[in-house]
Each structure stands twice: as C-alpha cells, then as structure tokens.
C-alpha cells in the first residue's frame, strides 16, 4: 500500500498585526533552515531613515531588519 505524503509549503503570506502583510512559517522548522532569501540593497539605519523617515504616514516600505544596524531595502 503506497501513501502519498502531502508536503505543506514552508511559508505562507497572511495579514500581520505589525505591518499589513507578512511571511510566516507554516510548519515547525529546525534552527538555521533557510526558507527564503530576501534580496535588495543593504543599508544602515541612518540611510533607511533618510529614505523613508519614520514611516508614520501612508505608503509602504520593503525593509527587512538584519540586526540593530543593517537593513535590506527590498524595493531597491
């Protein structure tokens, strides 16, 4: 008897309480598993603020925080 294994996608895109839309793990993942690569220009916090201000107004940004200093601007 053969059984087909249904593979769930590792990630899903859904609404986020933090910033509209977000990418979330769809299954439990072990540490250090790469599920996607976020591409864009690597910029520091000062450059992000210069480009986007405090982002309190309308409009979207595509910033991914790498750590306290560096971000990746996915729109670049």
Secondary structure by P-SEA (a helix, b strand, c coil): cbbbbbbcccccccccccccbbbbbcccccccccccccccccccaaaaaaaccccccccccccccccccccccccc
